[in-house]
Structures are given as C-alpha cells and as structure tokens.
Amino acid sequence: MSDTLENLETAGNGGAATCCASETTCCREPEQKWSWKNFPGRKYILSTWTIVIAGPLLVLVLDQPQFVAFVSFALSAFGGTLPYIAFAVALIAWLKASGAEAYVGKAFEGRETQAIFLAALFGGLAPFCSCEVIPFIAGLLAVGAPLSAIMAFWLSSPLIDPPTLLITAGALGWPFAIGKAVFAVALGLFGGGLVALARHTGAFSNPVKVGSSASGCGCGSSPKTGRPVWKFWHESERSDRFVTELKANAAFLIKWLALAYVLEAALVTYVPANLIAGVVGGEGLGSIVISALVGMPAYLNSYVAPPLLAGLMDQGMSVGAAMAFMIAGAVSSIPAMAAVWSLVKPQVFAMYLGLGFVGAVLSGLIFQAVV
C-alpha cells in the first residue's frame, strides 16, 4: 500500500520523487554553523554603552584603588559638558519642529567665504575643548550650515580661548600664546577653504552619517507663509516632532560623549602626560612630525599642556615641536575622534584628521622658523 501511495505522489509531481516522511533527512531544516555574525547578543556586546559600562567595571576588577578616581573624572568631565548638550539638543529640536532647519541653512547660501571667516574667528573665542564642541557641531550640521564653515569652527575652537590664552602666556610666554592663537584661526581658515574647494568639485555633498543626531528633517516651514513656525507648541504635529527630536538627539549625544569621556578617563589615569610628552623631545623636522603624530591620539587639555611643555622646553624640546604637539592634541584626541566618528561619514572624518595633522606640522615649522 505504501508503495502505491509513493508511486501516485511521484506521478502527481511530474515524476519528481518527494520525501516527506519524518525520518528522512531531506525535509529537516539545515543546521546552521555557529558564527559571530549570527550570535544573538552581538549587537549588544559591540554597542557603545557596553564599552561605557565595561570600562569602569574593568578598572574596578583589575585596579580597584583607581576606580573612584576613574569614575569621578569621567563624571566630572561629562557633567561639565552637560549644559552644552542640553542647549544643543533643545536648539536642534526647536529648529526642526519649527521648520527653521532649512531656513537657517539658506542664510549661508552665497556667503560661504564670510561664514568661514566668522566661524574661524568665533571658534578662537569659544571656550570649548575638542569634546565640548561636538554638540554645537551636531547643531550646525542639523540646520544645513556649509561643511566648510563647520570645519573652520571645528578646527579653531578647541585650540584657543581667552582663559587658555592667559594660561599659555603665563607658562610659555606671550610669543607662544599669540602664535597659538594665530595658528588656531589660520588652521580654521585653511581647513574651511580646502573643504570649500572640495565641495565645489562635488566632494562632501552629503557629509552626515545616516542616523546621527545631525541627520533627518523637520516638519518644514508653514505651508501658508513659507516661514518657520517659531511657536511650534500651538500645533500638535510640531510638538510631537519636538519631543521626538529632543529624545533622539539627547540619546545620541549622551551615548557618544559618555564614550568619549570614559576613553579620556582611561588616558588620563593610565597614560601619564609627562610620559607622552617625553617622547617628543628633540630638534628639527623629525621631532615636529613625531610630536604631531604622538599628540593626535593623546589627551592633554589646554590647561595642563602649557606648564608641562614649559618643563620639556627647559630640557631641550624645540618650540616648534611643542607647538605641533599642543595643536595636534587639542584638535584630535582619541575622545574627540570617537565623537567625530559618530557624526560624519568616513571621508569627512579622514579630512578632519588630515587637516589636524598637517596644520600641527605646518604650525610647528612656521613657529620654529619665526621665533
């Protein structure tokens, strides 16, 4: 009987034999080999928050005496940036909900050169370190400001501000402080100008990463007047948009800046500043290039660097190497790189790092030749 049913089933399928018995192997689901890509918890293990939490836990397990200092430093640094985060997040949400996003971006149309100059000058006055400037960069990207002006502000802002100018002058003298201020603005203008030229050739047409706090669009301007609706709370759709943007941008910036400050705490705790700076002593072009390379991933804030470099210069470090190290460290430390990577596409990130390195080397060479 079973042979008859099997023959009928075969004939009904155009002569193609089938096997549907439970004991046969051809109807079983193919066994999948284990791999890291299909591991269920992969996205959580590789998430930013995992690193943020795992860092302090590793310190607690492996180096308990440093745990309190490590966590206190990270929390203190993050708390200092929190007001900037709150302001930037609220501003981005307000601009998108009101429809002013594109409106503000249009203010820069036809004025790119002027915007670059103003951004470089304002960056030299703004009291932001390389991490604190990130929320404002996110806001500028969100409203459609030209990347050239953003890059000018991005490069000049971490380098100098009035308090840093005075501290640098006290430790290294006014020629060094004034030189650093001039190089800060010059680097902003140099970087902004190069990005502007690149954009005119079609590069960097869409610099923002999809899903970052700087991407997305708002509700648009009023369909009746074509202008932003500044009092967005009178319209439920715009109010909902404001809340959505507020939550999304806050979560995004808090996540990446938390990572930045955990990395910063690790650098400050386990990589002594004098050890880093001690590698970059010497004279000539080689010492300037090495100073820029070592300074880029290092973390020496603008308040610690001047007295430390003053001691190294007394021991024979050239003024050009000191200038290159200070500029490279301020523009592109590892914490800043982590935050920058979260906002922009790889080609913009590479441009940012390249400008920081080249600017540091040129600043060191020029300063050594002039002083």
C-alpha positions as a printed NumPy array, in Angstrom:
array([[  0.   ,   0.   ,   0.   ],
       [  2.8  ,   2.38 ,   0.886],
       [  4.452,   1.634,  -2.452],
       [  1.251,   2.595,  -4.288],
       [  0.913,   5.906,  -2.418],
       [  4.555,   6.715,  -3.101],
       [  4.112,   5.959,  -6.824],
       [  0.97 ,   8.14 ,  -7.004],
       [  2.753,  11.001,  -5.24 ],
       [  5.649,  10.71 ,  -7.631],
       [  3.35 ,  10.763, -10.659],
       [  1.427,  13.753,  -9.319],
       [  4.629,  15.742,  -9.141],
       [  5.626,  15.267, -12.748],
       [  7.769,  12.243, -11.994],
       [  9.826,  14.063,  -9.377],
       [ 10.093,  11.954,  -6.276],
       [  9.353,  13.585,  -2.947],
       [ 10.231,  12.606,   0.558],
       [  8.097,  13.901,   3.359],
       [  8.493,  11.171,   5.893],
       [  9.598,  12.461,   9.253],
       [ 12.505,  10.028,   9.388],
       [ 14.09 ,  11.284,   6.169],
       [ 16.835,  13.915,   6.28 ],
       [ 15.825,  15.925,   3.198],
       [ 12.907,  17.64 ,   4.977],
       [ 14.885,  18.729,   8.022],
       [ 15.987,  22.337,   8.461],
       [ 19.645,  22.651,   7.548],
       [ 21.801,  23.069,  10.605],
       [ 23.46 ,  26.482,  10.761],
       [ 27.056,  26.603,  11.807],
       [ 27.848,  28.943,  14.667],
       [ 29.43 ,  32.2  ,  13.657],
       [ 29.989,  35.563,  15.306],
       [ 27.683,  37.247,  12.759],
       [ 24.595,  35.266,  13.8  ],
       [ 25.357,  35.391,  17.532],
       [ 22.143,  36.707,  19.181],
       [ 23.823,  39.152,  21.559],
       [ 26.316,  40.527,  19.06 ],
       [ 24.73 ,  43.955,  18.684],
       [ 24.668,  44.427,  22.456],
       [ 28.243,  43.277,  23.017],
       [ 29.544,  45.673,  20.374],
       [ 27.333,  48.571,  21.42 ],
       [ 28.698,  51.896,  22.637],
       [ 27.016,  51.546,  26.016],
       [ 28.735,  48.204,  26.594],
       [ 32.121,  49.901,  26.298],
       [ 30.98 ,  52.777,  28.526],
       [ 29.91 ,  50.354,  31.261],
       [ 32.689,  47.805,  30.763],
       [ 35.465,  50.397,  31.111],
       [ 34.793,  51.329,  34.75 ],
       [ 33.976,  47.691,  35.598],
       [ 37.361,  46.561,  34.294],
       [ 39.041,  49.212,  36.421],
       [ 37.034,  48.016,  39.44 ],
       [ 38.117,  44.404,  38.888],
       [ 41.729,  44.925,  37.799],
       [ 42.733,  48.15 ,  39.564],
       [ 40.311,  48.849,  42.407],
       [ 42.302,  51.736,  44.001],
       [ 41.876,  53.748,  40.788],
       [ 38.138,  53.071,  40.423],
       [ 36.834,  56.092,  42.345],
       [ 39.25 ,  58.493,  40.648],
       [ 38.467,  56.994,  37.231],
       [ 34.687,  57.288,  37.598],
       [ 34.888,  60.7  ,  39.265],
       [ 36.968,  62.091,  36.425],
       [ 34.61 ,  60.753,  33.751],
       [ 31.501,  62.007,  35.576],
       [ 33.042,  65.405,  36.254],
       [ 34.098,  65.846,  32.621],
       [ 30.69 ,  64.713,  31.382],
       [ 28.914,  66.997,  33.856],
       [ 30.903,  69.946,  32.563],
       [ 29.659,  69.242,  29.045],
       [ 26.056,  68.556,  30.063],
       [ 24.886,  72.2  ,  29.808],
       [ 26.22 ,  72.361,  26.243],
       [ 24.486,  69.094,  25.392],
       [ 21.178,  70.352,  26.825],
       [ 21.414,  73.623,  24.905],
       [ 22.379,  71.96 ,  21.63 ],
       [ 19.697,  69.252,  21.91 ],
       [ 16.954,  71.783,  22.69 ],
       [ 18.119,  74.044,  19.849],
       [ 18.158,  71.224,  17.285],
       [ 14.701,  70.034,  18.342],
       [ 13.307,  73.575,  18.25 ],
       [ 14.736,  74.317,  14.809],
       [ 13.401,  71.072,  13.342],
       [  9.968,  71.369,  14.937],
       [  9.55 ,  74.972,  13.829],
       [ 10.718,  74.298,  10.285],
       [ 13.689,  76.646,  10.623],
       [ 16.155,  73.914,   9.726],
       [ 16.299,  74.711,   6.027],
       [ 15.643,  78.398,   6.695],
       [ 18.817,  78.775,   8.754],
       [ 20.798,  76.748,   6.222],
       [ 19.739,  79.126,   3.451],
       [ 21.233,  82.035,   5.394],
       [ 24.662,  80.722,   4.414],
       [ 23.899,  80.436,   0.713],
       [ 26.137,  82.741,  -1.288],
       [ 28.036,  83.736,   1.859],
       [ 30.308,  80.746,   2.301],
       [ 33.551,  82.745,   2.42 ],
       [ 32.112,  85.112,   5.009],
       [ 30.815,  82.157,   7.021],
       [ 34.278,  80.536,   7.042],
       [ 35.924,  83.704,   8.364],
       [ 33.289,  84.217,  11.061],
       [ 33.392,  80.551,  12.104],
       [ 37.203,  80.577,  12.423],
       [ 37.175,  83.817,  14.441],
       [ 34.311,  82.734,  16.679],
       [ 35.97 ,  79.364,  17.211],
       [ 39.039,  81.157,  18.534],
       [ 36.903,  82.867,  21.178],
       [ 34.611,  79.979,  22.132],
       [ 35.718,  78.206,  25.358],
       [ 35.204,  74.65 ,  24.094],
       [ 37.527,  71.676,  24.211],
       [ 37.542,  69.083,  21.436],
       [ 34.681,  67.16 ,  23.085],
       [ 32.547,  70.09 ,  24.239],
       [ 32.392,  71.427,  20.682],
       [ 30.663,  68.257,  19.406],
       [ 27.076,  69.229,  20.403],
       [ 27.419,  72.535,  18.571],
       [ 28.839,  70.823,  15.503],
       [ 25.836,  68.497,  15.543],
       [ 23.547,  71.513,  15.675],
       [ 25.281,  73.243,  12.756],
       [ 25.111,  70.067,  10.677],
       [ 21.43 ,  69.68 ,  11.528],
       [ 20.463,  73.13 ,  10.268],
       [ 22.324,  72.723,   6.981],
       [ 25.272,  75.043,   7.567],
       [ 28.003,  74.525,   4.945],
       [ 30.605,  71.942,   5.889],
       [ 33.393,  74.412,   5.104],
       [ 32.251,  76.832,   7.828],
       [ 31.629,  73.948,  10.228],
       [ 35.145,  72.627,   9.624],
       [ 36.605,  76.09 ,  10.255],
       [ 34.826,  76.284,  13.611],
       [ 35.61 ,  72.637,  14.382],
       [ 39.359,  73.124,  13.933],
       [ 39.813,  76.502,  15.6  ],
       [ 37.514,  76.157,  18.608],
       [ 39.46 ,  73.574,  20.681],
       [ 42.776,  75.372,  20.19 ],
       [ 42.403,  78.682,  21.963],
       [ 40.063,  80.764,  24.095],
       [ 40.672,  83.723,  26.451],
       [ 41.45 ,  81.652,  29.609],
       [ 43.739,  79.302,  27.674],
       [ 45.493,  82.299,  26.113],
       [ 46.373,  83.667,  29.559],
       [ 47.488,  80.284,  30.92 ],
       [ 49.655,  79.649,  27.873],
       [ 51.183,  83.121,  28.137],
       [ 51.971,  82.584,  31.825],
       [ 53.682,  79.229,  31.246],
       [ 55.268,  79.643,  27.81 ],
       [ 55.344,  83.401,  27.219],
       [ 53.273,  85.757,  25.109],
       [ 55.005,  84.916,  21.795],
       [ 53.921,  81.269,  22.176],
       [ 50.39 ,  82.225,  23.279],
       [ 49.902,  84.713,  20.448],
       [ 51.386,  82.246,  17.972],
       [ 48.95 ,  79.563,  19.063],
       [ 46.015,  81.976,  18.741],
       [ 47.111,  82.978,  15.234],
       [ 47.571,  79.361,  14.2  ],
       [ 44.141,  78.469,  15.612],
       [ 42.379,  80.972,  13.362],
       [ 44.703,  80.217,  10.437],
       [ 44.023,  76.479,  10.735],
       [ 40.294,  77.159,  10.735],
       [ 40.583,  79.293,   7.615],
       [ 42.905,  76.764,   5.944],
       [ 40.615,  73.816,   6.672],
       [ 37.439,  75.693,   5.764],
       [ 38.966,  76.894,   2.495],
       [ 40.105,  73.397,   1.47 ],
       [ 36.708,  71.91 ,   2.25 ],
       [ 35.026,  74.683,   0.243],
       [ 37.218,  73.894,  -2.763],
       [ 36.495,  70.186,  -2.398],
       [ 32.741,  70.824,  -2.196],
       [ 32.852,  72.823,  -5.437],
       [ 34.232,  69.719,  -7.153],
       [ 31.355,  67.603,  -5.851],
       [ 33.005,  66.126,  -2.757],
       [ 31.323,  66.022,   0.65 ],
       [ 27.87 ,  66.553,  -0.842],
       [ 26.289,  64.53 ,   1.97 ],
       [ 28.696,  64.557,   4.924],
       [ 26.355,  63.426,   7.698],
       [ 26.002,  59.809,   8.755],
       [ 22.501,  58.364,   8.464],
       [ 21.033,  58.011,  11.937],
       [ 23.301,  60.556,  13.589],
       [ 21.932,  63.455,  15.582],
       [ 22.769,  65.754,  12.695],
       [ 20.668,  63.936,  10.12 ],
       [ 16.955,  63.982,   9.407],
       [ 14.495,  66.721,   8.623],
       [ 11.749,  68.546,  10.469],
       [  8.173,  69.467,   9.789],
       [  9.097,  72.186,   7.331],
       [  8.021,  75.804,   7.249],
       [  4.43 ,  76.93 ,   7.298],
       [  2.648,  75.964,   4.045],
       [  0.764,  79.29 ,   4.165],
       [  3.577,  81.758,   4.784],
       [  6.653,  79.716,   3.848],
       [  8.26 ,  80.828,   7.105],
       [  9.218,  78.909,  10.241],
       [  6.59 ,  78.44 ,  12.924],
       [  8.568,  79.626,  15.934],
       [  5.707,  78.943,  18.378],
       [  5.567,  75.31 ,  17.365],
       [  3.673,  74.229,  20.511],
       [  0.412,  75.511,  19.012],
       [  0.48 ,  72.612,  16.514],
       [  0.34 ,  69.048,  17.817],
       [  2.374,  67.643,  14.936],
       [  5.199,  70.07 ,  15.568],
       [  5.055,  69.495,  19.329],
       [  5.347,  65.758,  18.754],
       [  8.256,  66.394,  16.424],
       [  9.982,  68.478,  19.102],
       [  9.665,  65.716,  21.702],
       [ 10.849,  63.064,  19.234],
       [ 13.89 ,  65.091,  18.196],
       [ 14.673,  66.003,  21.796],
       [ 14.752,  62.356,  22.869],
       [ 16.628,  61.085,  19.815],
       [ 19.32 ,  63.758,  19.84 ],
       [ 19.786,  63.581,  23.611],
       [ 20.225,  59.808,  23.486],
       [ 22.652,  60.064,  20.585],
       [ 24.897,  62.798,  22.01 ],
       [ 24.871,  61.441,  25.564],
       [ 25.87 ,  57.991,  24.314],
       [ 28.839,  59.12 ,  22.257],
       [ 30.093,  61.756,  24.683],
       [ 29.869,  59.247,  27.532],
       [ 32.169,  57.008,  25.479],
       [ 34.476,  59.952,  24.799],
       [ 34.874,  60.741,  28.496],
       [ 35.407,  57.119,  29.509],
       [ 38.232,  56.981,  26.967],
       [ 39.542,  60.287,  28.28 ],
       [ 39.5  ,  58.973,  31.862],
       [ 41.444,  55.896,  30.737],
       [ 44.078,  58.044,  29.031],
       [ 44.479,  60.417,  31.969],
       [ 44.589,  57.571,  34.507],
       [ 46.925,  55.153,  32.782],
       [ 48.97 ,  57.234,  30.34 ],
       [ 50.827,  59.94 ,  32.306],
       [ 51.091,  63.245,  30.492],
       [ 54.822,  63.54 ,  31.14 ],
       [ 55.361,  60.1  ,  29.599],
       [ 53.595,  61.129,  26.39 ],
       [ 55.347,  64.458,  26.158],
       [ 58.725,  62.916,  26.973],
       [ 58.64 ,  61.007,  23.689],
       [ 58.502,  64.147,  21.6  ],
       [ 61.707,  65.88 ,  22.649],
       [ 64.431,  66.876,  20.241],
       [ 65.082,  69.319,  17.432],
       [ 64.356,  69.531,  13.712],
       [ 61.627,  68.427,  11.337],
       [ 61.561,  64.879,  12.676],
       [ 60.706,  65.973,  16.206],
       [ 57.899,  68.206,  14.9  ],
       [ 56.346,  65.396,  12.858],
       [ 56.67 ,  62.926,  15.743],
       [ 55.171,  65.492,  18.121],
       [ 52.141,  65.89 ,  15.876],
       [ 51.707,  62.124,  15.496],
       [ 52.007,  61.468,  19.227],
       [ 49.892,  64.469,  20.129],
       [ 46.934,  63.461,  17.948],
       [ 45.698,  60.476,  19.988],
       [ 46.983,  61.834,  23.311],
       [ 44.88 ,  63.819,  25.703],
       [ 46.47 ,  66.962,  27.099],
       [ 43.914,  69.676,  27.749],
       [ 44.849,  73.295,  27.237],
       [ 45.285,  73.922,  30.959],
       [ 47.695,  71.027,  31.64 ],
       [ 49.758,  71.229,  28.444],
       [ 51.442,  74.671,  28.863],
       [ 53.274,  74.049,  32.18 ],
       [ 54.213,  70.514,  31.122],
       [ 55.612,  71.673,  27.787],
       [ 57.41 ,  74.522,  29.546],
       [ 59.364,  71.976,  31.576],
       [ 60.178,  69.932,  28.475],
       [ 61.331,  73.027,  26.596],
       [ 63.675,  73.782,  29.5  ],
       [ 65.105,  70.294,  28.95 ],
       [ 65.745,  70.875,  25.232],
       [ 62.412,  70.353,  23.43 ],
       [ 62.16 ,  72.71 ,  20.45 ],
       [ 59.485,  75.399,  20.335],
       [ 58.268,  74.009,  17.008],
       [ 57.775,  70.519,  18.443],
       [ 55.943,  71.981,  21.45 ],
       [ 53.607,  73.957,  19.195],
       [ 52.909,  70.958,  16.946],
       [ 52.202,  68.727,  19.935],
       [ 49.849,  71.22 ,  21.571],
       [ 47.835,  71.866,  18.398],
       [ 47.567,  68.201,  17.394],
       [ 46.477,  67.155,  20.885],
       [ 43.82 ,  69.861,  21.125],
       [ 42.268,  69.168,  17.719],
       [ 42.179,  65.39 ,  17.554],
       [ 42.476,  63.461,  20.791],
       [ 41.011,  59.948,  20.98 ],
       [ 37.891,  61.132,  22.865],
       [ 37.259,  63.757,  20.208],
       [ 37.8  ,  61.213,  17.421],
       [ 35.142,  58.93 ,  18.919],
       [ 32.607,  61.742,  18.95 ],
       [ 33.521,  62.982,  15.465],
       [ 33.205,  59.457,  14.028],
       [ 29.619,  59.273,  15.288],
       [ 28.525,  62.351,  13.35 ],
       [ 30.115,  62.346,   9.917],
       [ 30.983,  59.934,   7.15 ],
       [ 34.477,  58.375,   6.932],
       [ 35.734,  60.733,   4.221],
       [ 34.884,  63.785,   6.344],
       [ 36.455,  62.133,   9.387],
       [ 39.63 ,  61.479,   7.405],
       [ 39.657,  65.096,   6.21 ],
       [ 39.321,  66.316,   9.787],
       [ 42.242,  64.193,  10.992],
       [ 44.37 ,  65.079,   7.978],
       [ 43.812,  68.797,   8.488],
       [ 44.625,  68.493,  12.172],
       [ 47.909,  66.692,  11.487],
       [ 49.024,  68.878,   8.578],
       [ 48.024,  72.026,  10.448],
       [ 50.003,  70.956,  13.514],
       [ 53.145,  70.203,  11.483],
       [ 52.943,  73.455,   9.492],
       [ 52.313,  75.46 ,  12.653],
       [ 55.358,  73.892,  14.312],
       [ 57.581,  74.535,  11.306],
       [ 56.467,  78.16 ,  10.878],
       [ 56.711,  78.938,  14.591],
       [ 60.217,  77.442,  14.823],
       [ 61.322,  79.431,  11.794],
       [ 59.902,  82.735,  13.08 ],
       [ 60.755,  82.605,  16.779]])
